[in-house]
Amino acid sequence: MEFIEGMKIEKVVFFGDSITKGTYSVPGDPMPMAIAEPNFASLVQRGLGAETLVNYGCNGISYSPASPVNGEYSLVCTCADGECGDMIFLAAGTNDYGTSVPLGKAGDISEYTFYGAVGRVFGILRQKNPEAPVWVLLPIPRLGEELKNEAGCCLEDYRKALEESAERYDFGVIDGRRLNIHPENPRDKERYIYDGTHINEAGHALLARLILQTVKKAK
């Protein structure tokens, strides 16, 4: 993955889930209802000096339509309709884990496995944006991520699938595991990630910093 130093970035496009949208929980909320302002996508836009931000972040979104939550709005079903950009970011996968989308294996062509859905999305976005750098954000830490879902997988299995797929497509990888937030830590929970999954504005600032550091270090 190559980031061209000094390249002019007029438009950045983000595809992702509720975290990408900026949704998070505050004490007393039965579900995530607050919106981070600014969210990490907006902060990345500013940091890159891009004139335009297109953010397709949407609550409940997975890569695969096999998810029982908003499967019809999965990235497989919607990314072809997205705008092109000078730099593309993909930030999803935690909902595939959370809704037990079958992992599958490398080379799958069925969009009803995670590997297959990721390959489908990556292929569509590369075709639509043949010259643009594409960056894949691995899911950030979440509470209980080491537990196996109904498909027999933990979150790390989905991260590894994203890493392997990104390498095949020569997409850049932003290691969300490096976000210095620990949902199991009571202090971090209070400061950054009250519900254990969705980061607040302070968390978005940390995530934007991680993304910008990674992108700007790429050669």
N, C-alpha and C positions, 0 to 999 in steps of 0.2 A: 504494500500500500504506500503510495507516494503522495505527499502533500507538497505542492510547489510553492516554495517560499516567495512571498511577494505577489501571489496570484490575487486577482481582484474577485471578490465574492459578492455578488449583488443579491443573490437569493439563496437562503438556506431553507430546506424542507425537512420537517420532522414527521415521522410516522411512529405511533406508539399508543400507549394505554393511558390509564388515569393519572399515573405519575407524570407522564409526558404532558398531559393536559394541565397538570398542576393541582389536581384534587388531593385533599388531605383531610384528616380528622382532627378535631379539637375535643377536649374533654366535654362530655355530655352529648356529643353527636352519636346517634345510633348507627350512622354510616358516614363515610367520607363526604363532606358537603362543602367545606371551605375550598377556596381556590388561591393558590400561591400567586402573589403579584409582587415582583416578577417571578415567573417560573424559570427552570433551568434553560429551556429553549430560548427564551427572550434574552437571558444573560449570555448565552453562547452567541446569539446573533450580534449583540453589542460587542462582545469580545473579539469577534471576527471582523467587525466593521461592515457587516452585511446590511444592505439597504432594506431588504424585505425578508420577513419571516412568514413561512406558511407552516402552521402547526396542526397536524391531523390527529393529535392526541385525543383519545376517546375512552371513556370509562368502560372497563370490562373487556377490552379488546385483546385477542390472542392472535398469534400467527395463523393458527389452524381453525377452519370452520368446524372441526370436531368438538370444539369447546361448546358445552351446553349453555354458555352465557354469551349472548350476542354473536353467535357463530356466523350469522349472515353479514356481520360487519367486520369480520376478521380481516387481517391484512391481505390474505389471499384473495378475498372478495372485493377489496376496495383499493388496493395500491395502484392498480392499473389506471384508475381514474384520477390519481393524484397529479399535481403539477410537477413539472421538471424543475431542477434547481442547479445551482453551481456547486452545492455540497448537500449531500443527503445523509440524514441520521435515522437509524432504526433503533427504537427503544421499547422493546416488548419481550415477552417470554415468561414473565412471572405468572401471568394468568393461565398460560398453557400448563404450567406446573400446578397451579392452584385448582384448575378444573380437570386435572388428570388426562390431558391429551396424550394418547399413546406416543411414546418416543420414536419408535421405528428404528431405522438404521440408515447409515450413509448410503446415498444412491436411491432412496425411495422416491417414487414419482407420485405417489398418492398424497394429496393435500390433507388427508385425514390422519397422517402421522406428523409429528413435529418436524422431523428431518425433511419429509416431503414438502410440507408447507413452507418451511424456511427456504428450501431450494427454489420453490415456485416464486416466492416473493423476491428473492435475490435476483433470479433470472429476469423477472419483469422489470425491476428497477434498473438493472444494468442495461437492458435493451432500451428503456426510455431515457436513460441518462448515460450514454456511452462514454462520455469524457469526464463526468463529475466524480470526485472522490465520494465514496459511500462508507459511512462509519456505522458499526454495529455496537451498541451499548449492551454489554452483558447485564442481566438482571442484578440490581443492587441487593444488599443484604435484606432479608426479611425474617421475622420471627418464626422459628420452627422449620426453617428451610432444609434442615437435615432429615426431616421426617419423610418417609416414602409416601407418595400419593397412591391413589387407587390403581394407577398404572404401574406401580412398583418402582417409581423413580423419585429421586430428591431433586432439589433445584439445581444442584451442581451438574446433574446429567444434562439438563437443558442448556446450561451455560456451555458445556463442552460441545454439544451439538452445534451451537451457534459459532463457536470458535472454529470448529472443523469446516463448517460450511463457508464461513467468511474467508478462510484460507484458500478454499477452492475457487472462490470468485475474486480473490485479490482485494477484498474489502478490508478496511481498517477495523481494528477491535479496540474498544474502550472497556477496560476491565472494571466493571461496576463493583466487583468484589473489593476493590481498593478504596471504595468510599469509606472514610473513617467514621462510620456510624455502626453501633452495635445494638440492635433492637432489644436484645436480652438484658442490656444494662439499664437500670432504672433511670439513671441520669440522662443517658442518650435518648431513652424513650420520651422523657419529659421535654428535652431540648429540641429533638429532631423528628421523632417518628412515633407519635403517640399510640397509633393502632398497630405498630409493628410492621407495617407494610408501606404506608404512604408518608413521604417526607414533607415537612412543612417548609416555610420560606427559608429558614436557616439551612435546612437540608438541601434545598434547591441551590443555594449559593455554593455549598460545598461540592455538589455534583457538577455544577457548571465549571467550577475551577478545575476539577479532575478532567472533564472533557476538553477544556481549552488547553490544559497542560499536555494532554496526550496528542491532540491534533497539531499543536504548534511545535512539538518535538519531532514529529514524523518527517522523514527525509525521503 
